């Protein structure tokens, strides 16, 4: 399977290179328009297939090595088709995924990935929803404009909100870098309103992280009680089979409650879980959770002070 994915990726990369050369060296405006309308959507579908196949692998090292290549491919495609909603939204998701992979070892790099991912997500939303775009361009705050977003925007608004929120929770000690956290919260809440189970309940999980790191008095609904409810709801979305929920609960909520035993229990549960029960074989999400749970256990002093 791994070899097949590599061959597919290599084939699509060659096609992309040919398209780039044809369009940039010989293509008139009409040629570019034709490529954007026909070839790019076809390649976008293939990229979605690659992303899905990567997340059905059990080899986290392979996924972590492969995602940067997918990001390069997606970035190139979006330059050719800057108004393709699906490509922009998928690119936003892959930046989010790679950020979660690397944040433990390279915090600043992850922050930059989340920032780029949020930008792609917001571009997708604005392209797909004229009412939202016009509201934002007229000065309306995101929190007030999200009411215009519908299920047609769900993919992009979810990844955009998650990218913003993940970045802000890594920068919470730098207040001026987190002024857009209300935007992330508003987008995630809208995603939950439209489909509470979308994206395996990741928005509930991210709300738990946000509530854990933002004090209740900040006016954004933070605090341990709100965090507990959000994490518990996230766990219900996939019947406890999404290991990232318990892993982040351990990392953020257990230390807040000063519960070291619970910290250990949550991480050990993730490390020991069957990674492939999620959605018929999306093994990689839980392999990622296992990797991060092991990191939690190896760095207790960082999170729990012991």
C-alpha positions as CSV (number, residue, x, y, z in Angstrom):
1,X,0.0,0.0,0.0
2,X,2.8,2.4,0.9
3,X,4.5,1.8,-2.4
4,X,1.3,2.3,-4.3
5,X,0.7,5.7,-2.6
6,X,4.2,6.8,-3.4
7,X,3.8,5.8,-7.1
8,X,0.4,7.6,-7.2
9,X,1.9,10.7,-5.6
10,X,4.9,10.6,-8.0
11,X,2.5,10.3,-11.0
12,X,0.4,13.2,-9.9
13,X,3.5,15.3,-9.2
14,X,4.7,14.6,-12.8
15,X,1.3,15.6,-14.2
16,X,1.4,18.8,-12.2
17,X,4.9,19.6,-13.5
18,X,3.7,19.1,-17.1
19,X,0.7,21.3,-16.5
20,X,2.8,24.1,-14.9
21,X,5.2,24.0,-17.8
22,X,2.5,24.0,-20.4
23,X,0.6,26.8,-18.8
24,X,3.5,29.0,-18.0
25,X,5.6,28.5,-21.1
26,X,2.9,28.2,-23.8
27,X,-0.4,28.9,-22.3
28,X,-2.5,31.9,-23.2
29,X,-5.3,33.1,-21.0
30,X,-7.8,30.7,-22.5
31,X,-5.4,27.7,-21.9
32,X,-5.0,28.7,-18.3
33,X,-8.7,29.0,-17.9
34,X,-9.3,25.5,-19.5
35,X,-6.7,23.9,-17.2
36,X,-8.2,25.5,-14.1
37,X,-11.7,24.3,-15.1
38,X,-10.8,20.7,-16.1
39,X,-7.4,19.4,-15.0
40,X,-7.1,21.0,-11.6
41,X,-10.4,19.7,-10.2
42,X,-9.5,16.2,-11.4
43,X,-6.1,16.4,-9.7
44,X,-7.8,17.8,-6.6
45,X,-9.9,14.7,-6.3
46,X,-6.7,12.6,-6.7
47,X,-5.0,14.6,-3.9
48,X,-8.0,13.9,-1.7
49,X,-7.6,10.2,-2.3
50,X,-3.9,10.5,-1.4
51,X,-4.7,12.3,1.8
52,X,-7.2,9.7,2.8
53,X,-4.8,6.8,2.0
54,X,-2.1,8.4,4.1
55,X,-4.5,8.6,7.0
56,X,-5.3,5.0,6.7
57,X,-1.7,4.0,7.2
58,X,-0.3,2.7,10.5
59,X,3.2,4.0,9.9
60,X,3.3,7.4,11.5
61,X,6.9,8.0,10.3
62,X,5.8,7.5,6.7
63,X,2.9,9.9,7.1
64,X,5.0,12.5,8.7
65,X,7.6,12.3,6.0
66,X,4.9,12.2,3.2
67,X,2.8,15.1,4.3
68,X,5.3,17.8,3.4
69,X,5.3,16.5,-0.1
70,X,1.5,16.6,-0.2
71,X,1.7,20.2,1.1
72,X,4.0,21.2,-1.7
73,X,1.8,19.6,-4.3
74,X,-1.3,21.3,-2.9
75,X,0.4,24.7,-2.7
76,X,1.3,24.4,-6.3
77,X,-2.2,23.3,-7.4
78,X,-3.8,26.2,-5.5
79,X,-1.5,28.6,-7.3
80,X,-2.9,27.3,-10.5
81,X,-6.5,27.3,-9.2
82,X,-6.7,29.9,-6.5
83,X,-10.5,29.8,-6.5
84,X,-11.0,26.1,-6.1
85,X,-12.9,25.6,-2.8
86,X,-12.1,22.0,-2.3
87,X,-8.4,22.4,-2.9
88,X,-8.1,25.3,-0.6
89,X,-10.1,23.5,2.2
90,X,-8.1,20.3,1.8
91,X,-4.8,22.3,1.9
92,X,-6.1,23.9,5.2
93,X,-6.7,20.4,6.6
94,X,-3.2,19.1,5.7
95,X,-1.5,22.1,7.2
96,X,-3.5,21.5,10.4
97,X,-2.5,17.8,10.4
98,X,1.2,18.5,9.9
99,X,1.1,21.1,12.6
100,X,-0.2,18.6,15.1
101,X,2.5,16.2,14.0
102,X,5.4,18.6,14.6
103,X,4.2,20.9,17.4
104,X,5.8,18.8,20.2
105,X,9.3,19.1,18.8
106,X,9.0,22.4,16.9
107,X,6.5,24.8,18.4
108,X,7.3,27.8,16.3
109,X,7.2,25.8,13.0
110,X,3.8,24.4,14.0
111,X,2.5,27.9,14.7
112,X,3.5,29.0,11.2
113,X,1.8,25.9,9.7
114,X,-1.4,26.7,11.6
115,X,-1.2,30.3,10.4
116,X,-0.9,29.3,6.8
117,X,-3.6,26.6,7.2
118,X,-6.0,29.2,8.6
119,X,-5.4,31.5,5.7
120,X,-6.2,28.8,3.2
121,X,-9.4,27.9,5.1
122,X,-10.5,31.5,5.2
123,X,-9.8,32.0,1.5
124,X,-12.0,28.9,0.8
125,X,-14.8,30.2,2.9
126,X,-14.8,33.6,1.3
127,X,-14.8,32.1,-2.2
128,X,-17.6,29.7,-1.4
129,X,-19.9,32.1,0.5
130,X,-20.6,35.6,-0.9
131,X,-22.7,36.7,2.1
132,X,-19.9,35.9,4.5
133,X,-17.2,37.5,2.3
134,X,-19.2,40.7,1.9
135,X,-19.9,40.9,5.6
136,X,-16.1,40.5,6.4
137,X,-15.1,43.0,3.8
138,X,-17.6,45.5,5.1
139,X,-16.0,45.3,8.6
140,X,-18.2,42.8,10.3
141,X,-16.5,40.6,12.8
142,X,-16.1,36.9,12.1
143,X,-18.1,36.1,15.2
144,X,-21.1,38.0,13.8
145,X,-20.6,36.8,10.2
146,X,-20.5,33.1,10.9
147,X,-24.4,33.1,10.9
148,X,-24.1,33.2,7.1
149,X,-22.1,30.0,6.8
150,X,-24.0,26.8,5.8
151,X,-23.2,23.1,5.5
152,X,-21.7,23.9,2.1
153,X,-19.0,25.7,3.9
154,X,-18.5,23.1,6.6
155,X,-15.2,21.6,5.4
156,X,-13.4,25.0,5.1
157,X,-14.8,26.6,8.2
158,X,-14.0,23.6,10.4
159,X,-10.3,23.5,9.3
160,X,-10.0,27.2,9.5
161,X,-11.4,27.4,13.0
162,X,-9.2,24.5,14.2
163,X,-6.0,26.1,12.7
164,X,-6.7,29.4,14.4
165,X,-7.5,27.8,17.7
166,X,-4.5,25.4,17.7
167,X,-2.2,28.3,16.9
168,X,-3.6,30.5,19.6
169,X,-3.4,27.9,22.3
170,X,0.3,27.5,21.5
171,X,0.7,31.3,21.8
172,X,-1.5,31.9,24.8
173,X,1.4,33.5,26.8
174,X,1.8,36.2,24.1
175,X,-1.5,38.1,24.3
176,X,-1.0,40.2,21.2
177,X,-0.6,37.0,19.1
178,X,-4.0,35.6,20.1
179,X,-6.4,38.4,19.4
180,X,-8.1,36.3,16.8
181,X,-9.0,33.5,19.2
182,X,-12.7,34.7,19.2
183,X,-12.7,34.0,15.4
184,X,-11.5,30.5,15.9
185,X,-14.1,29.8,18.7
186,X,-16.9,31.3,16.5
187,X,-16.0,29.1,13.6
188,X,-15.7,26.0,15.7
189,X,-19.1,26.7,17.3
190,X,-20.7,27.2,13.9
191,X,-19.2,23.9,12.8
192,X,-20.7,22.2,15.8
193,X,-24.1,23.9,15.2
194,X,-24.1,22.6,11.6
195,X,-22.9,19.1,12.3
196,X,-21.7,18.2,15.9
197,X,-20.1,15.0,14.7
198,X,-18.2,16.5,11.8
199,X,-14.5,15.7,11.6
200,X,-14.7,13.1,14.3
201,X,-15.7,15.7,16.9
202,X,-12.4,17.6,16.6
203,X,-14.1,20.9,17.2
204,X,-15.4,19.7,20.6
205,X,-11.8,18.6,21.4
206,X,-10.3,21.9,20.4
207,X,-12.9,23.7,22.5
208,X,-11.7,21.6,25.4
209,X,-8.1,22.7,24.8
210,X,-9.2,26.4,24.5
211,X,-11.2,26.2,27.7
212,X,-8.3,24.6,29.5
213,X,-5.8,27.3,28.6
214,X,-8.0,30.4,28.8
215,X,-9.2,31.3,32.3
216,X,-12.9,31.5,32.9
217,X,-12.7,35.3,33.6
218,X,-11.5,35.9,30.1
219,X,-15.0,36.2,28.9
220,X,-14.7,33.3,26.3
221,X,-16.2,30.6,28.4
222,X,-12.9,29.1,29.6
223,X,-12.1,27.1,32.8
224,X,-11.9,23.5,33.9
225,X,-15.7,22.8,34.0
226,X,-16.2,24.0,30.4
227,X,-13.1,22.1,29.3
228,X,-14.4,18.9,31.0
229,X,-17.8,19.2,29.2
230,X,-16.2,19.8,25.8
231,X,-13.7,16.9,26.1
232,X,-16.4,14.6,27.3
233,X,-18.6,15.5,24.4
234,X,-15.8,15.0,22.0
235,X,-15.2,11.5,23.3
236,X,-18.9,10.6,22.6
237,X,-18.7,11.6,19.0
238,X,-16.6,8.5,18.1
239,X,-17.4,6.4,21.1
240,X,-14.0,7.0,22.7
241,X,-12.2,5.7,19.6
242,X,-10.4,8.9,18.7
243,X,-7.3,8.8,20.8
244,X,-6.4,12.5,20.3
245,X,-9.2,13.4,22.6
246,X,-7.8,11.5,25.6
247,X,-4.3,12.6,24.7
248,X,-5.2,16.3,24.7
249,X,-7.4,15.8,27.8
250,X,-4.3,14.5,29.6
251,X,-2.1,17.2,28.3
252,X,-4.3,20.2,29.1
253,X,-7.1,19.3,31.6
254,X,-5.4,16.8,33.9
255,X,-2.7,19.2,34.9
256,X,-5.3,22.0,35.3
257,X,-7.1,19.7,37.8
258,X,-3.7,18.6,39.3
259,X,-4.7,14.9,38.7
260,X,-1.5,13.1,37.9
261,X,-3.0,9.6,38.1
262,X,-5.6,10.6,35.6
263,X,-2.9,12.0,33.4
264,X,-1.2,8.6,33.4
265,X,-4.4,6.7,32.9
266,X,-5.5,8.7,29.8
267,X,-2.1,8.5,28.1
268,X,-1.7,4.8,28.8
269,X,-5.2,4.1,27.4
270,X,-4.2,5.9,24.2
271,X,-0.9,4.0,23.9
272,X,-2.6,0.7,24.3
273,X,-5.7,1.3,22.1
274,X,-6.4,-0.4,18.8
275,X,-5.5,2.4,16.3
276,X,-7.7,1.2,13.4
277,X,-11.1,1.1,15.0
278,X,-11.8,4.7,14.0
279,X,-14.1,5.1,11.0
280,X,-13.3,1.8,9.4
281,X,-9.5,2.1,9.4
282,X,-8.4,5.7,9.8
283,X,-5.4,4.4,11.7
284,X,-3.1,7.4,11.3
285,X,-5.1,9.7,13.6
286,X,-4.7,7.3,16.4
287,X,-1.1,6.5,15.6
288,X,-0.5,10.2,15.8
289,X,-2.3,10.2,19.2
290,X,-0.1,7.3,20.4
291,X,3.0,9.1,19.4
292,X,1.9,12.2,21.3
293,X,0.7,10.2,24.3
294,X,4.2,8.6,24.5
295,X,5.6,12.2,24.3
296,X,3.3,13.2,27.2
297,X,4.6,10.3,29.3
298,X,8.3,11.1,28.5
299,X,7.8,14.8,29.4
300,X,5.7,14.7,32.5
301,X,7.7,17.5,34.0
302,X,6.7,19.8,31.1
303,X,3.0,19.2,31.7
304,X,2.5,18.1,35.2
305,X,5.6,19.3,37.0
306,X,7.0,15.9,37.9
